[in-house]
Amino acid sequence: MQTLSQYLNQAQLSPALAALLTTLANSSKDISQAVRKGALAGVLGVAGTENVQGESQKKLDVITNDMLKDALAADGHVRALASEEEDEVVVLGDKGEFLVCFDPLDGSSNIDINSLVGTIFSVLPAPVGEISEQSFLQPGRNQVAAGYVLYGPSTMLALTTGKGVQLFTLDPVSGEYLLTVAEVQIPKDTAEFAINMSNQRFWEAAMQNYIADLIQGKAGPRGKSFNMRWIAAMVGDVHRVLSRGGLFTYPTDTKDPKKPFKLRLMYEANPMALLVEQAGGKASTGYDTILDIQPEQIHQRVAVILGSANEVDVCLEYHGR
Ligand code: AFP
């Protein structure tokens, strides 16, 4: 089986990008170890601090954020980084071709129940000159690489550099990521959807109608039964979509008028949208293609509907698209 470094060597990437992706992969191995120690390392529970989102940070949120920051600072190819756990962008130096956005530990609410969590990363080109938050505000289509690491029964890295999507599995014996799926293809159709149903009364009518129709099953307008999953960690739900198809959505809702959307554009929606599109799926807000959105703020949130292309199209019809 091809190792990640063998894959990167033959993928015709710039040496700088290959080195950066190697740094991210190596950092994820350390994060995997920290996550797997759990209670034994006293890393569960809350850190007693809040992030810029006003969310209580888990100890592992802070620990993994610091691990990634240190790794990227030492890499030499990264001008600056933006993290879910950092209020402002962190400028690392005046050298390096790339900007990196990341969610160090997506699915934090799963940490203390030993459920799925992951790391999501997005690599953008660094513009010449002074680096500020403005430098990061590039549409997702500009990403030169994107991926996630899922800390599940096995630790798996999903990666795209614009040449399809590859899945690597961490071999606990050798410590190497091995290529286990060379070309992910999301099935165009599906009978599985993922949504947090507890927000149903807060959705727009378009989403209420779409979901109402599909849960009517065979007797309903869709003429077939659907299954539902909800992992409460985007990395886990998206990995299932890449693995066997499906539709994942976190739509807009009126639950908190100050927060009409949940998922963050720069380090959740954009990297996942690139992976899904590269694997033959679609990713939309319900009204706009995610990768075409011009970001206005580094921690901006958006609605997300992604997955099997034909099912996303059906959902978009309910949104008048
Ligand atoms: P946390 O990292 O705060 O747990 O949020 C995870 C997430 O951003 C995304 O990964 C999940 O799909 C979504 O939130 C889960 O949201 P709910 O907790 O409202 O179901």
Boltz pocket constraint, residues with backbone or C-beta under 6 A from the ligand:
constraints:
  - pocket:
      binder: B
      contacts: [[A, 55], [A, 105], [A, 106], [A, 107], [A, 108], [A, 109], [A, 110], [A, 196], [A, 232], [A, 233], [A, 234], [A, 235], [A, 250], [A, 262], [A, 263]]
      max_distance: 6.0
